[in-house]
Amino acid sequence: MIDVYEDPGRPDTRGGWRYLWWLVLRQPGRSAAGALLGSTWMVLLAAQPYMTARAVDDGLVPGRPGVLAGWTVAMFVVGAVNAWLSIMRHRTMTRVRMDANFRTVKVVVDHVVRLGAALPRRAGAGEVVTIGVGDVQTLAQALTVVGPGVGSVVVYAVVAGLLLAVSVPLAAVVLLGVPVIALLTGPLTRRLQGAESEYRERQGVLTARIGDLAGGLRVLNGLGGKGLFAEAFRRDSQRLRAQGYRVGAVASWVQALGMGLPTLFLAVVTWLAARLAARGAITVGELVSVYGYVAVLIGPVAFFVMMAYELNRGVVAARRVVRLLRLEPEPDTGRRAAPDGPAELHDPASGVRVVPGRLTAVAAARPAEAAALIDRLGRYGPTDATWGGVRLDEVPLDAVRARILVADNEADLFAGPLRDVVAAGRPAGDAALARALYAAAAEDVVRGLPGGPDSPVAGQGRSLSGGQRQRLRLVRALLADPEVLLAVEPTSALDAHTEATVAGRLRAAREGRTTVVTSTSPLVLDRADTVVFLVDGKVAATGPHRRLLDREAGYRALVARDAGDTGDTDHVVGTVDTDAEEAVR
């Protein structure tokens, strides 16, 4: 199977069927072995009725007990070999399915990473989750046709050939039986494909809604909108359930016909054979063999129906995977070299200029305006910002990402040991980790964990409070040690004392390096070399925090926390501590 570090290859994204075929071609040896083992296994199943016929016709003759014993031993040996072949076939096909599963997961994960910041704008979280949870399993299951599917075709041809030696009419009935079954079940499988596609689409939408609900439950509860959102979710889930019933109804008919039609097929052929035996056209042994042949065919014929069912479900899942893989990241047309060293960042849209080597704070009445500024300076979307006089979008994206880091205060935290969670893709030594923890005032977070920095952290930091999660995000940004750090509200969830501590330590930790933070907290703003005050997305004033307090009424109103505040930051009340809030709850 594919190794975790192995290149999964370049997938064929021209369609669902082509993607499934690509999965087969990526493991040709195993696929061929599965087809060979499946075919041999089914042919040997068909050999048993032939040997039974020989034992009856040749062995049940007075004076020939040795012939009967010989055929009996042969049947036992063939049965034992076939049991071993069945084990090997199942083992091989399990590997085929697992390889397809893991290869698809790796292809999807690699592509999602390549899409990067463009992913949320191009595909919903629910769609990605649905692909990872359901579609990958479904398309992998469709590859069952590689083994038993090929074997079913082979044994069908072999049995038809054996029946030709017994009776041409019986062989004709067997050869015409499968096309008739296909005509009966074909419309149902096509209908199933349409119903399954709609069901998967609705499932992706509902999964995204669950994620939104989980992420914004506290806000919805505070605004009184929890009931409204729950009612919308209830309606969506009921529609999904109704669609699931429609899928189940069609699937039940397909499965019922898959078992019922082959059984009816067996009855018709057996009745015809019995009539031929009664007229003396075939021997009793041949009658027994015909019954055995057709009994063997029940499995392959039923599998033809189920194969169509699995393939239709698999191609629906593969099309969803292909649709995601067809998404392309933002075009990177940058060809100009990045500045040789620290350089000024300038955003013409707002007028903000970031002097290199200094701590700059951005205060805006609308947080979205400050966040949009950071996105433009970090090249997360369309931008005409310049870096050392060179437009950011003319610099190769890899060069921008290597030197400019945007630290979002709601960035994802992955599950794993704390040391790995904050490592930012690089091994974090004890000394570097200790410095970053100190700068983010997060030493208490580590002390509160039973295993220290090696303690496991749940995905998205669910095992931690809001303030602890925010400080770990800041630790991760500091460990990355970028040339330019653009931090969005890095202390918004902290109490006043911790916020003041972080503000002072952050300044010291980033001394001589370019740092931009968005905040309206006077505890942070007072530590900045320069504060940029935005009004309606434009620079209204710049300068030290205390000077802006004295000269800018709008700025003073924005950062004041007490009604009687006169600009003395020693008496300013800090932001609310979400750690304390959660403890009260």
Salt bridges, closest charged atoms under 4 A:
ASP12 OD2 - ARG14 NH2 2.81
ASP57 OD2 - ARG54 NH2 3.52
ASP58 OD2 - ARG54 NE 3.25
ASP99 OD2 - ARG30 NH1 3.74
ASP99 OD1 - ARG103 NE 3.04
GLU127 OE2 - ARG323 NH2 3.39
ASP135 OD1 - ARG200 NE 3.40
ASP135 OD2 - ARG320 NE 2.64
GLU196 OE2 - ARG200 NE 3.45
GLU196 OE2 - ARG313 NE 3.67
GLU198 OE2 - ARG202 NE 3.41
GLU201 OE2 - ARG320 NH1 3.46
GLU201 OE2 - ARG323 NH2 2.73
GLU231 OE1 - ARG234 NH1 2.45
GLU231 OE2 - ARG235 NH1 3.99
ASP236 OD2 - ARG209 NE 2.73
ASP236 OD1 - ARG239 NH2 2.32
GLU310 OE1 - ARG313 NH1 3.99
GLU328 OE1 - ARG114 NH2 3.72
GLU330 OE2 - ARG121 NH2 3.16
ASP332 OD1 - ARG379 NH2 3.20
GLU344 OE1 - ARG353 NH1 2.90
ASP347 OD2 - ARG376 NH2 2.88
GLU369 OE2 - ARG366 NH1 2.78
ASP393 OD2 - ARG391 NH2 2.74
GLU394 OE1 - ARG336 NH1 3.06
ASP430 OD1 - ARG419 NH1 2.77
GLU443 OE2 - ARG505 NH1 3.26
ASP444 OD1 - ARG471 NH1 2.80
ASP454 OD1 - ARG419 NE 3.18
ASP481 OD1 - ARG510 NH1 3.85
ASP481 OD1 - ARG513 NE 3.35
GLU483 OE1 - ARG403 NE 2.81
ASP526 OD1 - ARG546 NE 3.25
ASP529 OD1 - ARG507 NH2 2.75
ASP536 OD1 - ARG366 NH1 2.90
ASP568 OD2 - HIS571 NE2 3.31
ASP579 OD2 - ARG471 NH2 3.22
GLU582 OE2 - ARG218 NH2 3.10
